[in-house]
Amino acid sequence: MRHITVSWVCLLALLGGWQPTQAAAGYHDFDFALGSWQTRILHLQHSPGKAAGWTVWTGTVLTAKVWNGRSNVQEIEVNTPDGRIEELRLCLYRPLLRQWYLYWADRDDGVLTPPMVGEFEHGVGKFYDQESHGDRVIFVRHLYSKITSSSYHWQQAFSDDGGTTWQPNWNVTLTRQSPAPAGGQGTSASAPSASASHAFDFAWGEWRSDISFLPDPFSSRPHWMKIHGHVSVRRLWGGQANLEEIEAKGPQGSFEGLTLRLYDPKTRQWYLYPANSKDGELAEPLVGDFRNARGVFYSQDTRAGRTVFVRNVYSDVTADSYRLEQALSDDGGRTWRTNLTARVTRAASRSS
C-alpha cells in the first residue's frame, strides 16, 4: 500500500520541494492531443452466431491539460447503434520511470481500471496491460500514430499469444475541431445536491485553501504546521465526475496534487483517486458518500510503517466555502486522530 492515499495529505511528505526538470522528461508527449476532436471509428463487432465484421461509429474527444500541461484528462463519447458510450481517460506522466500511465473509467460504473503503461518513441506511443477476456487472460495494446497538428490515429489491439500477433478491434481517426481548452470548467458553487451523482457540485471553480497539518500524526508531541494554497476544480461528465487540482507552498517548497472524483451509479458511492506530480502515480481511492450535507470517505493505507484507516470529511458547505478534515485510525476505527484540516474559500477565477 502507498503512503497516505489522499492528495491533500500527500503534501505532508512532498513539501520537500522536489521538482523534476521538464527538459529531462517526456511531460509534453501528449500535447498533440489537447483540444476538441471528431472521431471516425472502425469497430470489430462480434455477434453470437455471426462472423466478425467491422462497423463504423462516430464520436468526440475533449482533452484538457492538467498540471499546466504535464498531464491531461480526456472526455470521450462514442455513438453506437446500441446507444452512447461515455468514457474518461486520465493520462499521468511518471517522471521517475519516464513512462505514462493511462487510467480509464466508464460512466456506467465510475470505477477506474488498472492503467495502460508505456511511452512515446519516434512519434509513436505504445501502451500495454494484461486483462481478462472471457475465460482467457490476454495482452492489450493502445497505439498512437500518424500524429499531425490536425489529426492522429489511435488503435486498440489484443494478443492471446504473448504479443507474437495482434488483432485490432478499434481503429480510430481523430480530426481536430478546435484548439486546446485554456483551462478547467469553473462554475459557481452550490449547496450539495439532493442527487447523489451531483454531491460534489459545490466544489466546482477556483478556491483558496488554508491548511493545518501534522507532519507526524503519531508523535507524542504533535506540532501543527500551516500552509496556504490554491484549488481548481473542473467538472466532467456534466458533474458526475470532477477533477481537483491542488497547489500549495510551504517553508520547504511547493506541492502539486490532484483528486479525480468519480461517481458509481450502481453503488451510489463516490471514488476519490489522488495523485501528486512528484511521482505521477494514482493511489487507491477513498470511497464514501454524502448524507445530510456531510461527505465521509474512507480508505486503508500505511503511515510510518503502521496500517491505518484514513477518513476524509467534507462539512460546513456553502456557496463560498467548505471545510475538509482528515483523520487516521490505527485501532480499527475505534478512535480517530485528526492530522489535517483545511478551510477552503472561493477565489476569483484565474487562467491556467
C-alpha positions in Angstrom: 0.0 0.0 0.0 1.1 3.6 -0.7 1.8 6.4 1.8 -1.5 8.2 2.7 -3.8 7.9 -0.2 -5.2 11.4 -0.1 -3.8 14.2 -2.3 -4.3 16.7 0.4 -2.1 14.7 2.7 0.5 13.8 0.0 1.7 17.3 0.7 2.7 16.3 4.2 5.5 14.3 2.8 6.0 16.1 -0.5 6.6 19.7 0.6 10.3 19.0 0.5 10.4 20.9 -2.8 11.5 18.1 -5.2 10.6 19.0 -8.7 11.8 17.1 -11.8 13.2 19.1 -14.7 10.9 19.2 -17.6 13.8 19.1 -20.1 14.8 15.7 -18.8 11.3 14.2 -19.1 8.5 13.5 -21.5 5.9 15.7 -19.8 4.6 17.1 -23.1 4.4 13.9 -25.2 0.6 14.2 -25.2 0.4 18.0 -26.2 -0.8 17.0 -29.6 -4.0 15.6 -28.1 -5.1 18.8 -26.4 -8.3 20.3 -27.8 -11.6 19.1 -29.3 -11.7 16.2 -31.8 -14.2 14.4 -34.0 -13.7 10.7 -34.3 -14.4 8.1 -37.0 -14.2 4.6 -35.5 -13.9 1.2 -37.1 -15.0 -1.3 -34.5 -14.7 -5.0 -34.9 -18.1 -6.3 -34.0 -18.5 -9.8 -32.5 -22.1 -11.2 -32.5 -23.1 -14.7 -31.4 -23.6 -17.0 -34.4 -22.3 -14.4 -36.9 -18.9 -13.8 -38.4 -17.0 -10.9 -37.0 -17.4 -7.7 -39.1 -16.3 -4.1 -39.0 -18.8 -1.4 -38.2 -18.4 2.4 -38.4 -19.1 4.6 -35.4 -18.6 8.3 -34.7 -17.8 10.3 -31.6 -15.9 13.2 -29.9 -12.9 13.6 -27.7 -12.2 16.6 -25.5 -8.7 16.8 -24.0 -7.7 19.4 -21.4 -4.4 19.9 -19.7 -3.7 19.1 -16.1 -0.7 20.5 -14.0 -0.1 23.2 -16.7 0.1 20.6 -19.4 2.3 17.9 -17.7 -0.7 15.6 -17.7 -4.1 15.6 -19.3 -7.7 14.4 -18.9 -9.9 13.3 -21.8 -13.7 13.0 -22.1 -14.7 10.5 -24.7 -18.1 10.0 -26.3 -18.9 7.3 -28.9 -22.2 6.9 -30.8 -23.1 3.3 -31.4 -26.3 1.6 -32.7 -26.9 0.5 -29.1 -26.5 3.9 -27.6 -23.8 6.3 -26.4 -20.6 5.2 -24.7 -19.1 7.8 -22.3 -15.6 7.3 -21.0 -12.9 9.2 -19.3 -9.1 8.9 -19.6 -6.6 10.4 -17.2 -3.0 10.4 -18.5 -0.3 10.9 -15.8 3.4 11.1 -16.5 5.7 9.3 -14.0 8.9 11.2 -14.2 11.0 8.7 -12.2 10.0 5.9 -14.6 9.8 8.1 -17.7 6.6 6.4 -18.6 2.9 7.4 -19.0 0.1 5.7 -17.0 -3.3 5.9 -18.8 -6.3 5.3 -16.5 -9.8 4.6 -17.8 -13.3 4.9 -16.4 -16.7 4.3 -17.9 -19.6 6.5 -16.8 -21.8 3.4 -16.2 -19.8 2.4 -13.2 -17.4 5.3 -12.4 -14.5 3.0 -11.4 -11.0 3.2 -12.8 -9.4 0.2 -14.5 -5.7 -0.6 -13.9 -3.6 1.7 -16.1 -2.1 1.1 -19.5 1.6 1.7 -19.2 4.1 2.9 -21.9 5.9 5.7 -23.7 6.4 7.5 -26.9 9.4 6.7 -29.2 10.0 8.3 -32.6 6.5 9.9 -32.6 4.6 6.7 -31.8 3.1 5.9 -28.4 2.7 2.3 -27.3 0.9 1.3 -24.1 0.2 -2.1 -22.7 -1.7 -4.0 -20.0 -2.9 -7.5 -19.2 -6.6 -8.2 -18.9 -9.2 -11.0 -18.6 -11.3 -11.5 -21.7 -13.9 -14.2 -21.4 -12.1 -17.2 -19.9 -8.7 -16.1 -21.1 -6.0 -13.7 -20.0 -4.7 -11.6 -22.8 -2.4 -8.7 -23.6 -4.0 -5.3 -24.7 -2.1 -2.6 -26.6 -3.0 1.0 -27.4 -1.2 2.7 -30.2 -1.0 6.4 -31.0 0.5 7.1 -34.5 0.3 9.3 -37.6 0.3 12.4 -35.4 0.0 15.8 -37.1 -1.3 19.2 -35.9 -4.8 18.4 -37.1 -5.2 14.7 -36.8 -3.9 11.4 -35.3 -4.7 7.7 -35.2 -5.5 5.5 -32.2 -5.7 1.7 -32.3 -6.6 -0.9 -29.7 -5.5 -4.5 -30.3 -5.4 -7.8 -28.4 -2.9 -10.7 -28.3 -3.6 -14.1 -26.8 -0.1 -15.5 -27.7 2.1 -13.3 -25.6 2.4 -10.5 -28.1 3.5 -12.5 -31.1 0.5 -11.5 -33.1 -2.0 -8.7 -32.5 -5.7 -8.4 -33.6 -7.0 -4.8 -33.7 -10.6 -4.3 -32.7 -10.7 -0.4 -32.7 -9.2 1.8 -35.4 -9.9 5.4 -34.8 -9.1 8.5 -36.8 -9.3 11.8 -34.9 -9.7 15.1 -36.7 -9.2 18.4 -34.8 -12.2 20.6 -34.3 -10.8 23.4 -32.0 -7.6 24.3 -30.2 -6.8 23.1 -26.7 -9.1 24.4 -23.9 -7.5 27.1 -21.9 -8.3 25.5 -18.5 -11.0 23.9 -16.4 -14.7 24.4 -16.4 -15.0 26.7 -13.4 -18.6 27.2 -12.3 -20.4 28.9 -9.4 -20.7 26.5 -6.5 -24.0 25.5 -5.0 -25.1 23.6 -1.9 -24.7 19.8 -2.0 -27.3 18.4 -4.5 -30.0 16.1 -3.4 -28.9 13.9 -6.2 -26.0 11.6 -5.1 -24.4 11.9 -8.5 -24.1 15.6 -8.1 -23.0 15.8 -4.5 -19.7 17.5 -5.4 -21.3 20.3 -7.5 -20.4 22.7 -4.7 -16.7 22.2 -5.4 -16.6 23.5 -9.0 -14.4 26.5 -9.6 -11.4 28.3 -8.1 -10.6 28.3 -4.3 -8.1 29.4 -1.7 -7.1 26.9 1.0 -5.7 27.5 4.5 -4.3 24.2 5.7 -3.1 23.0 9.1 -1.4 19.6 9.3 0.7 17.3 11.4 3.9 16.2 9.7 4.0 13.3 12.2 0.4 12.4 13.3 1.6 9.7 15.7 4.2 11.8 17.6 3.8 12.0 21.3 4.5 15.8 20.9 2.4 16.8 17.9 3.5 20.0 16.1 1.0 21.7 13.8 2.2 23.4 10.6 0.2 25.9 8.4 0.4 26.4 4.7 -1.7 28.1 2.0 -2.7 27.0 -1.5 -5.0 27.2 -4.5 -7.6 24.6 -5.5 -9.1 24.4 -9.0 -12.0 22.0 -9.8 -13.3 21.3 -13.2 -16.5 19.3 -13.8 -16.5 16.1 -16.0 -19.4 14.1 -17.4 -21.7 17.0 -16.6 -20.9 16.8 -12.9 -21.0 13.0 -12.4 -17.2 13.3 -12.1 -14.7 16.1 -11.5 -11.0 16.8 -11.3 -9.5 18.7 -8.4 -6.0 20.3 -8.9 -4.2 21.4 -5.7 -1.2 23.7 -5.4 0.3 24.6 -2.0 3.5 26.3 -0.8 5.3 25.9 2.5 8.6 26.7 4.1 10.2 23.6 2.5 8.9 24.0 -1.1 5.8 23.6 -3.3 3.4 20.8 -4.0 1.1 19.9 -6.8 -1.6 17.2 -6.5 -4.9 16.2 -7.9 -8.0 14.2 -7.0 -10.1 12.5 -9.6 -13.6 12.1 -8.2 -15.9 9.5 -9.9 -19.5 8.6 -9.1 -20.6 4.9 -9.3 -24.3 4.9 -10.0 -24.5 1.2 -9.2 -23.4 1.6 -5.6 -24.3 5.3 -5.3 -20.9 6.0 -3.9 -18.1 8.3 -4.9 -14.5 7.1 -5.5 -11.8 9.7 -4.8 -8.5 8.9 -6.6 -5.5 11.1 -5.5 -2.1 11.7 -7.2 0.8 14.1 -6.9 3.1 15.4 -9.6 6.3 14.1 -7.8 5.7 10.5 -8.9 2.5 10.8 -11.1 1.0 7.6 -9.6 -2.7 7.4 -9.0 -3.3 6.0 -5.5 -6.1 3.7 -4.2 -9.4 5.6 -3.8 -11.2 6.8 -0.8 -14.8 5.6 -1.0 -18.0 7.1 0.5 -20.9 9.4 0.0 -22.8 12.5 1.3 -25.5 12.3 3.9 -27.2 15.3 5.4 -24.8 17.7 3.6 -21.8 15.9 5.1 -19.4 13.8 3.0 -17.5 11.0 4.6 -14.9 8.9 2.7 -12.6 6.0 3.8 -9.6 4.1 2.7 -6.8 1.9 4.2 -3.1 2.8 4.0 0.2 2.8 5.7 1.8 5.6 7.7 5.2 5.4 9.4 5.1 1.6 8.9 1.7 1.2 10.5 -1.5 0.1 8.8 -4.2 2.7 9.3 -7.7 3.7 8.2 -8.0 7.1 6.6 -11.1 9.2 6.8 -11.9 12.4 4.9 -14.9 14.5 6.0 -16.4 17.4 3.9 -18.6 19.7 6.0 -19.9 23.3 6.5 -20.6 23.6 2.8 -21.8 26.9 1.5 -21.7 28.5 -1.9 -18.4 30.2 -1.0 -16.6 27.9 1.5 -16.3 24.4 2.9 -14.2 22.5 5.4 -12.1 19.4 5.0 -10.8 17.3 7.8 -8.7 14.2 7.6 -8.1 11.7 10.4 -6.3 8.5 10.9 -7.1 5.4 13.0 -4.7 2.6 13.9 -7.2 0.8 16.2 -9.7 -0.4 13.6 -11.8 2.8 13.6 -12.5 2.9 17.4 -10.6 6.2 17.7 -9.5 8.8 15.2 -6.6 11.3 15.3 -7.0 14.4 13.1 -3.9 15.1 11.1 -5.2 17.7 8.6 -7.8 20.5 8.5 -8.4 22.8 5.6 -10.7 25.8 5.3 -11.4 26.4 1.6 -12.9 29.7 0.4 -14.0 30.8 -3.1 -11.5 32.8 -5.1 -11.7 34.7 -8.3 -11.3 32.6 -11.4 -7.8 32.5 -12.9 -6.4 31.4 -16.2 -4.2 28.4 -16.4 
